[in-house]
């Protein structure tokens, strides 16, 4: 397991503990945990749109958690690529 994978799992466990499952809530929580970070409305629409393609997150089984971990990892990569993050 790479350090990036381990970091993603750490984030996932935070989302599980908070009970976050909706895509909007996971995006907001990720932004909050990374800063808190405020992004422009267009960036927020793009982040929400990206994760919405996969539907709500699920933490019910090991397979669900694994799939959601991949999505969280991709979301975090998008967040750190945002101008707002880079200039925060």
N, CA, C and O atoms as a GROMACS GRO file, in nm:
protein
  352
    1UNK      N    1   0.085  -0.117   0.000
    1UNK     CA    2   0.000   0.000   0.000
    1UNK      C    3   0.090   0.124   0.000
    1UNK      O    4   0.183   0.135   0.081
    2UNK      N    5   0.062   0.216  -0.090
    2UNK     CA    6   0.141   0.338  -0.098
    2UNK      C    7   0.098   0.435   0.012
    2UNK      O    8  -0.008   0.419   0.073
    3UNK      N    9   0.183   0.534   0.036
    3UNK     CA   10   0.148   0.634   0.139
    3UNK      C   11   0.023   0.712   0.098
    3UNK      O   12  -0.055   0.753   0.184
    4UNK      N   13   0.004   0.732  -0.034
    4UNK     CA   14  -0.116   0.802  -0.081
    4UNK      C   15  -0.240   0.718  -0.051
    4UNK      O   16  -0.343   0.772  -0.009
    5UNK      N   17  -0.231   0.586  -0.073
    5UNK     CA   18  -0.344   0.499  -0.041
    5UNK      C   19  -0.375   0.502   0.108
    5UNK      O   20  -0.492   0.505   0.148
    6UNK      N   21  -0.270   0.500   0.190
    6UNK     CA   22  -0.290   0.504   0.334
    6UNK      C   23  -0.355   0.635   0.377
    6UNK      O   24  -0.443   0.636   0.462
    7UNK      N   25  -0.310   0.746   0.317
    7UNK     CA   26  -0.370   0.876   0.349
    7UNK      C   27  -0.517   0.878   0.310
    7UNK      O   28  -0.600   0.931   0.384
    8UNK      N   29  -0.549   0.822   0.194
    8UNK     CA   30  -0.689   0.818   0.151
    8UNK      C   31  -0.773   0.737   0.248
    8UNK      O   32  -0.886   0.776   0.280
    9UNK      N   33  -0.720   0.625   0.296
    9UNK     CA   34  -0.794   0.543   0.391
    9UNK      C   35  -0.818   0.619   0.522
    9UNK      O   36  -0.923   0.607   0.583
   10UNK      N   37  -0.719   0.698   0.564
   10UNK     CA   38  -0.735   0.779   0.684
   10UNK      C   39  -0.852   0.876   0.668
   10UNK      O   40  -0.932   0.893   0.759
   11UNK      N   41  -0.860   0.939   0.552
   11UNK     CA   42  -0.971   1.031   0.524
   11UNK      C   43  -1.103   0.956   0.522
   11UNK      O   44  -1.203   1.004   0.576
   12UNK      N   45  -1.102   0.839   0.460
   12UNK     CA   46  -1.225   0.760   0.452
   12UNK      C   47  -1.275   0.726   0.592
   12UNK      O   48  -1.395   0.735   0.618
   13UNK      N   49  -1.186   0.688   0.681
   13UNK     CA   50  -1.228   0.655   0.817
   13UNK      C   51  -1.289   0.776   0.887
   13UNK      O   52  -1.380   0.762   0.969
   14UNK      N   53  -1.240   0.895   0.855
   14UNK     CA   54  -1.301   1.017   0.910
   14UNK      C   55  -1.443   1.034   0.857
   14UNK      O   56  -1.534   1.070   0.932
   15UNK      N   57  -1.462   1.010   0.728
   15UNK     CA   58  -1.595   1.023   0.669
   15UNK      C   59  -1.690   0.918   0.726
   15UNK      O   60  -1.807   0.946   0.752
   16UNK      N   61  -1.639   0.796   0.745
   16UNK     CA   62  -1.721   0.690   0.804
   16UNK      C   63  -1.764   0.730   0.945
   16UNK      O   64  -1.880   0.716   0.981
   17UNK      N   65  -1.669   0.781   1.024
   17UNK     CA   66  -1.699   0.820   1.162
   17UNK      C   67  -1.803   0.931   1.167
   17UNK      O   68  -1.886   0.935   1.258
   18UNK      N   69  -1.799   1.021   1.070
   18UNK     CA   70  -1.896   1.131   1.066
   18UNK      C   71  -2.029   1.088   1.005
   18UNK      O   72  -2.128   1.159   1.018
   19UNK      N   73  -2.031   0.973   0.940
   19UNK     CA   74  -2.153   0.927   0.875
   19UNK      C   75  -2.179   0.992   0.741
   19UNK      O   76  -2.292   0.989   0.691
   20UNK      N   77  -2.075   1.052   0.682
   20UNK     CA   78  -2.091   1.118   0.552
   20UNK      C   79  -2.109   1.016   0.440
   20UNK      O   80  -2.026   0.927   0.422
   21UNK      N   81  -2.220   1.028   0.366
   21UNK     CA   82  -2.240   0.940   0.251
   21UNK      C   83  -2.276   1.017   0.125
   21UNK      O   84  -2.243   0.973   0.015
   22UNK      N   85  -2.344   1.131   0.138
   22UNK     CA   86  -2.383   1.205   0.017
   22UNK      C   87  -2.260   1.270  -0.044
   22UNK      O   88  -2.166   1.307   0.025
   23UNK      N   89  -2.263   1.282  -0.175
   23UNK     CA   90  -2.147   1.338  -0.244
   23UNK      C   91  -2.121   1.481  -0.201
   23UNK      O   92  -2.006   1.519  -0.180
   24UNK      N   93  -2.226   1.561  -0.186
   24UNK     CA   94  -2.208   1.700  -0.144
   24UNK      C   95  -2.144   1.709  -0.006
   24UNK      O   96  -2.056   1.792   0.018
   25UNK      N   97  -2.188   1.623   0.084
   25UNK     CA   98  -2.135   1.624   0.220
   25UNK      C   99  -1.989   1.581   0.223
   25UNK      O  100  -1.909   1.640   0.296
   26UNK      N  101  -1.954   1.480   0.146
   26UNK     CA  102  -1.815   1.434   0.141
   26UNK      C  103  -1.726   1.544   0.084
   26UNK      O  104  -1.616   1.567   0.135
   27UNK      N  105  -1.770   1.612  -0.020
   27UNK     CA  106  -1.692   1.722  -0.078
   27UNK      C  107  -1.673   1.832   0.026
   27UNK      O  108  -1.561   1.879   0.047
   28UNK      N  109  -1.781   1.873   0.091
   28UNK     CA  110  -1.772   1.979   0.192
   28UNK      C  111  -1.681   1.937   0.308
   28UNK      O  112  -1.601   2.018   0.356
   29UNK      N  113  -1.692   1.813   0.352
   29UNK     CA  114  -1.608   1.764   0.461
   29UNK      C  115  -1.461   1.761   0.420
   29UNK      O  116  -1.374   1.798   0.498
   30UNK      N  117  -1.435   1.717   0.298
   30UNK     CA  118  -1.297   1.713   0.248
   30UNK      C  119  -1.238   1.854   0.244
   30UNK      O  120  -1.124   1.875   0.285
   31UNK      N  121  -1.314   1.949   0.194
   31UNK     CA  122  -1.267   2.087   0.188
   31UNK      C  123  -1.243   2.142   0.329
   31UNK      O  124  -1.146   2.213   0.353
   32UNK      N  125  -1.332   2.108   0.421
   32UNK     CA  126  -1.318   2.154   0.559
   32UNK      C  127  -1.194   2.093   0.625
   32UNK      O  128  -1.119   2.163   0.694
   33UNK      N  129  -1.174   1.965   0.605
   33UNK     CA  130  -1.060   1.898   0.666
   33UNK      C  131  -0.926   1.941   0.605
   33UNK      O  132  -0.822   1.927   0.669
   34UNK      N  133  -0.928   1.993   0.484
   34UNK     CA  134  -0.805   2.035   0.419
   34UNK      C  135  -0.772   2.181   0.444
   34UNK      O  136  -0.677   2.232   0.385
   35UNK      N  137  -0.845   2.248   0.526
   35UNK     CA  138  -0.815   2.389   0.540
   35UNK      C  139  -0.857   2.449   0.672
   35UNK      O  140  -0.773   2.462   0.761
   36UNK      N  141  -0.976   2.485   0.689
   36UNK     CA  142  -1.086   2.474   0.592
   36UNK      C  143  -1.058   2.557   0.468
   36UNK      O  144  -0.994   2.662   0.474
   37UNK      N  145  -1.106   2.508   0.358
   37UNK     CA  146  -1.077   2.568   0.228
   37UNK      C  147  -1.206   2.615   0.163
   37UNK      O  148  -1.300   2.538   0.145
   38UNK      N  149  -1.208   2.742   0.128
   38UNK     CA  150  -1.322   2.796   0.053
   38UNK      C  151  -1.283   2.802  -0.094
   38UNK      O  152  -1.177   2.853  -0.129
   39UNK      N  153  -1.369   2.749  -0.178
   39UNK     CA  154  -1.342   2.750  -0.321
   39UNK      C  155  -1.450   2.830  -0.392
   39UNK      O  156  -1.560   2.849  -0.339
   40UNK      N  157  -1.418   2.875  -0.512
   40UNK     CA  158  -1.518   2.952  -0.586
   40UNK      C  159  -1.632   2.860  -0.627
   40UNK      O  160  -1.615   2.739  -0.636
   41UNK      N  161  -1.748   2.917  -0.651
   41UNK     CA  162  -1.866   2.836  -0.682
   41UNK      C  163  -1.847   2.740  -0.800
   41UNK      O  164  -1.898   2.628  -0.797
   42UNK      N  165  -1.776   2.782  -0.903
   42UNK     CA  166  -1.755   2.696  -1.018
   42UNK      C  167  -1.670   2.574  -0.981
   42UNK      O  168  -1.698   2.463  -1.026
   43UNK      N  169  -1.567   2.594  -0.900
   43UNK     CA  170  -1.485   2.481  -0.855
   43UNK      C  171  -1.568   2.384  -0.774
   43UNK      O  172  -1.554   2.262  -0.788
   44UNK      N  173  -1.655   2.437  -0.689
   44UNK     CA  174  -1.741   2.352  -0.607
   44UNK      C  175  -1.836   2.270  -0.694
   44UNK      O  176  -1.859   2.152  -0.668
   45UNK      N  177  -1.892   2.332  -0.797
   45UNK     CA  178  -1.980   2.261  -0.891
   45UNK      C  179  -1.903   2.148  -0.959
   45UNK      O  180  -1.955   2.038  -0.974
   46UNK      N  181  -1.779   2.176  -1.000
   46UNK     CA  182  -1.699   2.074  -1.068
   46UNK      C  183  -1.664   1.959  -0.975
   46UNK      O  184  -1.670   1.843  -1.015
   47UNK      N  185  -1.626   1.990  -0.851
   47UNK     CA  186  -1.594   1.884  -0.755
   47UNK      C  187  -1.717   1.798  -0.727
   47UNK      O  188  -1.709   1.675  -0.728
   48UNK      N  189  -1.830   1.863  -0.702
   48UNK     CA  190  -1.953   1.789  -0.676
   48UNK      C  191  -1.994   1.706  -0.797
   48UNK      O  192  -2.038   1.592  -0.782
   49UNK      N  193  -1.980   1.762  -0.916
   49UNK     CA  194  -2.014   1.689  -1.038
   49UNK      C  195  -1.926   1.567  -1.058
   49UNK      O  196  -1.974   1.461  -1.100
   50UNK      N  197  -1.798   1.582  -1.027
   50UNK     CA  198  -1.705   1.470  -1.044
   50UNK      C  199  -1.744   1.353  -0.954
   50UNK      O  200  -1.752   1.239  -1.001
   51UNK      N  201  -1.767   1.380  -0.827
   51UNK     CA  202  -1.799   1.268  -0.737
   51UNK      C  203  -1.943   1.221  -0.753
   51UNK      O  204  -1.974   1.106  -0.721
   52UNK      N  205  -2.032   1.307  -0.800
   52UNK     CA  206  -2.172   1.268  -0.818
   52UNK      C  207  -2.187   1.159  -0.923
   52UNK      O  208  -2.282   1.081  -0.919
   53UNK      N  209  -2.094   1.154  -1.018
   53UNK     CA  210  -2.101   1.050  -1.121
   53UNK      C  211  -2.101   0.909  -1.061
   53UNK      O  212  -2.156   0.817  -1.121
   54UNK      N  213  -2.041   0.893  -0.944
   54UNK     CA  214  -2.036   0.762  -0.880
   54UNK      C  215  -2.148   0.738  -0.781
   54UNK      O  216  -2.154   0.631  -0.719
   55UNK      N  217  -2.237   0.834  -0.765
   55UNK     CA  218  -2.346   0.820  -0.668
   55UNK      C  219  -2.296   0.841  -0.526
   55UNK      O  220  -2.180   0.873  -0.504
   56UNK      N  221  -2.386   0.823  -0.431
   56UNK     CA  222  -2.350   0.841  -0.291
   56UNK      C  223  -2.241   0.742  -0.251
   56UNK      O  224  -2.226   0.636  -0.311
   57UNK      N  225  -2.166   0.779  -0.149
   57UNK     CA  226  -2.061   0.692  -0.096
   57UNK      C  227  -2.126   0.588  -0.007
   57UNK      O  228  -2.230   0.613   0.054
   58UNK      N  229  -2.064   0.472   0.001
   58UNK     CA  230  -2.117   0.365   0.085
   58UNK      C  231  -2.003   0.306   0.167
   58UNK      O  232  -1.892   0.285   0.117
   59UNK      N  233  -2.032   0.281   0.294
   59UNK     CA  234  -1.932   0.226   0.385
   59UNK      C  235  -1.980   0.094   0.444
   59UNK      O  236  -1.935   0.054   0.552
   60UNK      N  237  -2.071   0.024   0.374
   60UNK     CA  238  -2.137  -0.093   0.432
   60UNK      C  239  -2.054  -0.221   0.427
   60UNK      O  240  -2.069  -0.308   0.513
   61UNK      N  241  -1.967  -0.234   0.329
   61UNK     CA  242  -1.887  -0.356   0.316
   61UNK      C  243  -1.744  -0.319   0.281
   61UNK      O  244  -1.715  -0.204   0.246
   62UNK      N  245  -1.655  -0.416   0.290
   62UNK     CA  246  -1.515  -0.392   0.254
   62UNK      C  247  -1.504  -0.349   0.108
   62UNK      O  248  -1.423  -0.263   0.075
   63UNK      N  249  -1.586  -0.409   0.022
   63UNK     CA  250  -1.584  -0.373  -0.120
   63UNK      C  251  -1.632  -0.229  -0.140
   63UNK      O  252  -1.573  -0.154  -0.218
   64UNK      N  253  -1.738  -0.190  -0.069
   64UNK     CA  254  -1.788  -0.052  -0.077
   64UNK      C  255  -1.680   0.046  -0.031
   64UNK      O  256  -1.658   0.149  -0.093
   65UNK      N  257  -1.615   0.012   0.080
   65UNK     CA  258  -1.511   0.100   0.134
   65UNK      C  259  -1.396   0.112   0.036
   65UNK      O  260  -1.342   0.221   0.016
   66UNK      N  261  -1.357   0.002  -0.026
   66UNK     CA  262  -1.248   0.007  -0.123
   66UNK      C  263  -1.283   0.096  -0.242
   66UNK      O  264  -1.202   0.178  -0.285
   67UNK      N  265  -1.403   0.080  -0.295
   67UNK     CA  266  -1.446   0.164  -0.407
   67UNK      C  267  -1.454   0.311  -0.367
   67UNK      O  268  -1.413   0.399  -0.442
   68UNK      N  269  -1.506   0.336  -0.249
   68UNK     CA  270  -1.518   0.474  -0.202
   68UNK      C  271  -1.381   0.535  -0.174
   68UNK      O  272  -1.362   0.655  -0.193
   69UNK      N  273  -1.287   0.453  -0.130
   69UNK     CA  274  -1.151   0.502  -0.105
   69UNK      C  275  -1.087   0.551  -0.234
   69UNK      O  276  -1.019   0.653  -0.235
   70UNK      N  277  -1.108   0.479  -0.342
   70UNK     CA  278  -1.056   0.523  -0.473
   70UNK      C  279  -1.117   0.658  -0.509
   70UNK      O  280  -1.046   0.748  -0.554
   71UNK      N  281  -1.246   0.672  -0.491
   71UNK     CA  282  -1.314   0.798  -0.524
   71UNK      C  283  -1.265   0.913  -0.435
   71UNK      O  284  -1.246   1.025  -0.483
   72UNK      N  285  -1.244   0.885  -0.307
   72UNK     CA  286  -1.193   0.988  -0.216
   72UNK      C  287  -1.053   1.029  -0.260
   72UNK      O  288  -1.020   1.148  -0.259
   73UNK      N  289  -0.970   0.933  -0.296
   73UNK     CA  290  -0.835   0.964  -0.343
   73UNK      C  291  -0.839   1.055  -0.465
   73UNK      O  292  -0.764   1.152  -0.473
   74UNK      N  293  -0.926   1.024  -0.558
   74UNK     CA  294  -0.940   1.108  -0.678
   74UNK      C  295  -0.990   1.248  -0.642
   74UNK      O  296  -0.945   1.347  -0.699
   75UNK      N  297  -1.084   1.255  -0.549
   75UNK     CA  298  -1.136   1.384  -0.505
   75UNK      C  299  -1.025   1.468  -0.442
   75UNK      O  300  -1.012   1.587  -0.472
   76UNK      N  301  -0.946   1.406  -0.355
   76UNK     CA  302  -0.837   1.480  -0.290
   76UNK      C  303  -0.736   1.530  -0.391
   76UNK      O  304  -0.683   1.640  -0.377
   77UNK      N  305  -0.708   1.450  -0.493
   77UNK     CA  306  -0.616   1.493  -0.598
   77UNK      C  307  -0.671   1.615  -0.671
   77UNK      O  308  -0.596   1.708  -0.703
   78UNK      N  309  -0.800   1.615  -0.697
   78UNK     CA  310  -0.861   1.732  -0.761
   78UNK      C  311  -0.855   1.855  -0.671
   78UNK      O  312  -0.827   1.965  -0.718
   79UNK      N  313  -0.880   1.836  -0.544
   79UNK     CA  314  -0.879   1.950  -0.451
   79UNK      C  315  -0.740   2.013  -0.446
   79UNK      O  316  -0.728   2.135  -0.451
   80UNK      N  317  -0.635   1.931  -0.434
   80UNK     CA  318  -0.501   1.989  -0.424
   80UNK      C  319  -0.456   2.053  -0.555
   80UNK      O  320  -0.360   2.130  -0.556
   81UNK      N  321  -0.524   2.021  -0.665
   81UNK     CA  322  -0.488   2.084  -0.793
   81UNK      C  323  -0.560   2.219  -0.812
   81UNK      O  324  -0.527   2.293  -0.905
   82UNK      N  325  -0.656   2.249  -0.726
   82UNK     CA  326  -0.729   2.375  -0.738
   82UNK      C  327  -0.640   2.494  -0.709
   82UNK      O  328  -0.553   2.490  -0.621
   83UNK      N  329  -0.662   2.600  -0.782
   83UNK     CA  330  -0.590   2.726  -0.759
   83UNK      C  331  -0.609   2.773  -0.614
   83UNK      O  332  -0.516   2.821  -0.551
   84UNK      N  333  -0.732   2.759  -0.564
   84UNK     CA  334  -0.761   2.804  -0.428
   84UNK      C  335  -0.675   2.730  -0.325
   84UNK      O  336  -0.634   2.789  -0.224
   85UNK      N  337  -0.649   2.603  -0.349
   85UNK     CA  338  -0.567   2.525  -0.257
   85UNK      C  339  -0.420   2.566  -0.270
   85UNK      O  340  -0.351   2.582  -0.170
   86UNK      N  341  -0.375   2.583  -0.392
   86UNK     CA  342  -0.235   2.613  -0.416
   86UNK      C  343  -0.194   2.750  -0.363
   86UNK      O  344  -0.078   2.771  -0.328
   87UNK      N  345  -0.290   2.843  -0.358
   87UNK     CA  346  -0.259   2.978  -0.311
   87UNK      C  347  -0.314   3.007  -0.172
   87UNK      O  348  -0.317   3.122  -0.128
   88UNK      N  349  -0.359   2.902  -0.103
   88UNK     CA  350  -0.415   2.920   0.032
   88UNK      C  351  -0.304   2.947   0.132
   88UNK      O  352  -0.331   2.966   0.251
   0.00000   0.00000   0.00000
